[in-house]
Amino acid sequence: MMHLPGWNSADSTARFHNFFEFWGIVLFLIVVLFEFLAYFYGHRRDWLVNEAVRQASIQRQQADDPAKLQRESDATQIARLEEELWQTSKQVAADHSVKTRLRNLLETIDPQIIRAIDAGQTDLVVRMQPSDIVALRSLIQDPEGASLVTIVGLGRRFLNSLINNGSLGPSTPVAEQQEVQLHISTNLKE
């Protein structure tokens, strides 16, 4: 018979037996763990390969039919433009008169202005931003607008100010404001 270390001693053979049995079980568990991981990685690899094939197929189809993509893009753009046109026409219909546009402009500057006009005040001093002054001037160039509002004069300019003293004008900080003296026709009242 073969002679291995501790072959003739009961104690040493028991130790060697326990050692080999323990490490055999440990190695068996490691093999099972690696097989378990290999199983999941194999399925993931298969899924990734199938996904790459699917993406390549989609790209091939898209490359084969660029005109179809262009038609779809054009149809989407046409639908978007039609929607914008509809919204604009709806807005223009609601905004049909100079009187309405003047009232809307003055209300966006400060709702108190409209309340003062509806209360019968005809001479107002309003703080306006330069863009509002330009918009007001463009509206009163129309004969109907000129009969409703007249700019009597321009007053002081305020830079980077929040003015909250009860005067008419923006109630939030703006970069530039200027006092504008207006004469309002009673026809602008609601």
Beta strands, then each sheet from edge to edge (+ up, - down):
strand 1: 123-128
strand 2: 149-161
strand 3: 174-184
sheet 1: 1+ 3- 2+
end
